[in-house]
Amino acid sequence: MEFNPKCLATAIGSMPQEDPEQACDVILNSIPEIPIWPQLPNTNFREEMEIQYSEGFPCVELDEAKQRMFFKTGVDITSDFEKFYENYLADNLGYFKITPEYSRGIYAMEQRLRENPSPNLQYFKSHVTGPMTVGLGRVDENKRAIYYNDMFRDLIVKGTEMKVRWVLNKFKFLGCPQILFLDEPILSAFGSSTYVSVQRPEVVEHLQECIAAVHKEGALAGVHCCGNTEWTILIDAGVDIISFDAYDYAESIAYYPDQIKTYLEKGGVLAWGIVPTSEKINQETPDSLVAKLKAGVDHLASKGINKELIWEKCLITPSCGTGSLSVELSEKIFVKLSQASHILRA
């Protein structure tokens, strides 16, 4: 699917509102061309990014008192694993559904768009936490990252594939092309001493499997990382959209000029997270954000990449989700995102 966003805007996922209708209003008013469904972690800990997609996974334990999730591995896991893989092999997407208890935002946006289809809708974007972030971010009962358990690592990858496909099928009624981002903030720590045993080929392979699931549903696959990382990992994994924090790390994408040039020429898109998701937004205007983005594009173009191509393949977003911010600050970010997009497209 060819995708030439030309500075259209979309968002990353998490939002601080507790009322899903309020979150949907913000989304549809500010980014009607590529809206998202809101992830609302302040409503319930089950909507936290590494927990929201855990339904259907074997051996999941929810600690209501501490509001956390872990995998209980020191028990007989045979029957739970058999059930999981039976449903995976049977292509039973319903088994991997996300219920309203884990996402009020999905159902609120679905109902809103069924009742009042957006006349400006061009694409619809969803988001699923990627296998690396879930695997390295969640632990077993001994507080060891579940990624280091071979059996559970495969389960995390395959479960993510099915969550991806369920979400995309959920919004096929819209009749428009879809985008799905795998949110992988943990990749900013790739190569550090903390994860020295995590090998690059493994990361590429796990992302490839999940990206293939997105493509299987006819959608565009993005990967979002809100810090610096080795961006060629995403290119090698076959991603359609690289989503990065362009406010603080704009120059990092230019560290790989040859690979980025080839990537863009083959149809790849850069999602420039040019709108800061912090108090820094109070120091910025739509015009200053546009100027900052232009500086980033100029820097990338100076590496021998056609500037017109960069702009054609430019999507703009906040630098990360806004779920940890105040409602007021989040809404300000969405307003300035919308205004910057309108200035650029004009």
N, C-alpha and C positions, 0 to 999 in steps of 0.2 A: 504494500500500500504506500503510495507516494504521499509524503506529508511535508507541506511547505507552509509552516505556521505564520511566517512574516510578522513576528512580534505579537501574536495572539497571547493571551494570558491564561494561566490555570494556576492551581495551588497544589500543595503537597499532601495535606490530609487532615492532620489533627487540628482541632479548634477548641477554645475554652468554654464555649456556651454550654449550659446545662439543658436548655430547651432546644431540641433538634429543629423545631420550626424556625426559631430565631437564627440558627446557623444556616439553614437552607435559604432564608431571606438574604443573608449577607452574601452567600455564594451566587445566587441567581441574579442579584442586583449588580455584583461587581465583575463576575467572570461568566456571563451568560453564554459565550461562545464555546467554552470548554469547562463546564461546571464539574464539580466533584461531589461525592457524598461525604459528609463530615464524620470524622472519627472524634468521639466526644469522651475523652478519658476522665473528665471531671464528673461525669454522671455515675460512673461505676468503674471499679478497678478492672472489670472484665473488658473494658474498652481500651485498656492500655495496649500499645502496639504489639507487644510480644505475647499477649494473652488473648487478644481479640480473635485470633485465628486458630485457637487451640482445640476447639470442639471437634470431637471425632478422633483426636490423637490418643493412643493408649497411655495408660499410667499417669495421666495428668492429675495432680492434686492441687486443689485451690484452698489456700489458707485464708479464710475469711477474716480472722482476727488480725493477721499481719498484712492482709490484702496483697498476697503474692501467689505465684504459681511455681510449682516445681514438678519434676518427673520422679515418680517412685519406682526405682529400678530393682530394689532388693526383694522382689516378690516374683511369683510365677507369672511371666508376661505372655505365655504361649497363646492362651485363648484370645487375649486382647489384640495381640499382633495378628493372629489369624483373621480376626474380624476386620481389622484395618485393611489388610492386603486383599482379602476377598472383595471388599467394596472398591478398593483401588483398581483391581484387575477387572472387575465387572463394570468399570466406568460409571459407578453410581455416585453422581455428583451430589445428590440429595443427602447422602450420608455425611458429606463434608460441608453442609450448609452452615451459615452464620445466622444464628437465631436473634430475635430482637433483644434478648437478654444480653447479648454480646455486641450488638450494634443497633441502637435506635436510629442512628444516622442513615444507614442503608435504607431502612423501611420508610423513614420520613421523606427522603428524597425520591424514592420510588413512587410513593403515593402522590407527591407534589407534581411530578412530571407526568404521571398517568392522568391526573385530573386537569393539569394546566401545562400542556407541552410548551416549551420555550420556543418562541419564534426565531430566536437568534442562535439556537443550538447548532453547532457544527460537528463537535466531537463530545464524547463523555469520558471522563477520566476516573479510574478507580485506583486503589492502592492496597497492596498486601505486603506485610513485613517479610523481607527476604530470608532465605534459609540460613545465611551466615549470621545474621543478627539474632535470629531466634536460637540457632544452635549454640552460639557463643554467649548469648545474653541470658539464657535460662539454664538452670542447674538441676542436678539430681538431689536426692535427700542428703548427700554428703557434700553439697555445695561445689560439685565439680561440673564444669560446663558440659551440657549434654552432647555437644558436638563431638567430644572425645570418646563417646560410646558409639562404636561402629553401627550397631543395629539401629540406634535411635537417630543417628545422623541421616541414614537412608530414609527413615520414616519422616523426618522433618522435611527433607527435600520433596519426597513424594506427596506428603500432606500439603505442602505449599503449592505444588502443581495443581492439586484438586481445588484448593481454596481459590486460586487464580481463575480457574475455569468456571467455578460456581458463581463467582462475582460477575464475571463477564456475561454469563448466561442470564443473570438476574436483570441486566439492563439491555438485553438485546431487543426488547420491545420498543426501544427508542428509535430503532431503524437508522441510526447514524454510526459512523465509525467509532471504535472505542480505543482508549489508551489505558494501559495498566502499568503503574510504577511499582517495582519491587523496592521497598524502602530498606536501604542497607547502610545505616549510619556506622555500623561496626567496621566497615571497610576503611574508615579513616585511621584505624589503628593497625591495618594490615602491614606487616613487616616490622612491627614494634616487638620489643622483647616479650611483651605480654602474650603475643600470639605467634611466637617464633616457629612453633611446630606446624602452623597452618601453611600449607604449600600452595603456591600460585595455581598449578594445574587443577588442584582440588576445587579452588574457588571458582575458576572458569567453568569447570564441569558442572558444578552445582547450579550456577547461574544459567548455564546453557539449558539445563533440563527445565528450569522454570520458565525461561524465555520461550522455549519450544511449546510449552503449555499455552502461553499467551498467543503465540502464532497459530496454534491449533484452532483457536476460537476466532481467528481472523482479525486480531487486534494488534496494535502497536505496543511494543514492550519498552519501557523505560526503567532505568535504575537510578535511584536518588541516593546520593551520599552528601551529607551536609558538612563535610570537612574535606581535607585534601586526601587524595589516594592515588594509586597507580591507575590512571584512567584507561590505559590500554587493556587492562583486565576486562573492562566492560565491552570494549570493541571486540576483543577476542571471543567474548561470550556471545556476540551476535546481537547486542542491544540496538534498538532503533533510536532511542533518546537517552542521552547522558544528561542527568540533572545534577547540577553542582551549585555550591554557594559562590556565586559570582560577586557578591558584595565584599567578602573577605578574602576569597581565593581566585579572583578572576584570572590572574596570571598563571595559575597552576595548569590550566588546560593547554596553555601554549608551551609547556615543557615537552610536549610530544607533537611537534608541528607536522612531521611527515605522516604520522598515523592519523591525526585529526583531519588533515587535508584529504587523505584517501577516504576516510570515514564520511566526511561531508559530501564528497564527490559521488559516493555510492548511495547517497540518500539519507545518511544519518543526520540527526537533529541534536542541537545543543539547547538544553533548557537552562537559561541563565537565571539563577536565583539572585536577582539584583536588588530585591526589596528586603532589607534586614528584618529579621524576626527578633528584635530586641528593642531596648529603649533608644537605640540609634535612629529608629524611624522618626523620632521627634526632631532630629537634626536635618532631616531630608525633606525635599519637596519633590513632586513628580519630575520637574525639570532637572533637579540635581541627580536624580536616579537615572534619568535618560542620559545625562552627560557622563555619568559613571559607566553606564553600559557601553556608550559609544567609545569611551576610552579603552574598555576591555576588548571590544571588537577591533578597534584600530591596532591594538597590541597583537592580537592574534593574526590579523591581516599582514602585519609587518613580518611575519614568519613565512610569507610566501603563499598565503591562502587568499583566494579571491574574496574581496570584501562583500560583494553583492551576494555571493553564495552564502556567506556567514549570516547575513541579514535574512536571506530567504529561509534559511534553516534555523531561525532563532525563535524560540519559545521563551516567554518570560514568566517567572514565578517568584514567590517569596523564597528566601534562602533556606527555610526549613518549615516545619509545621508550626502552628501558633498555639498549640494546646496547653503549653505551660505558662502562657502570658495572661494578662487581664483581658476581659472581653473588650474593654475600650481600646486597648493597644492593638488587639487582633483586628478589630474592625477598621482601625486607622490604617493598618497594613494593607488590608484588602482594598480600601478606597484608593490609596496611593498606587497600588499595583494596577488597578483599573485605569487610573488617570495616566500613568506612565505608558501603558499599552496604547491608549487612545492617541497620545501625543506621537508615539513612534509610528503608528499606522497612518496617521494623518499626513 
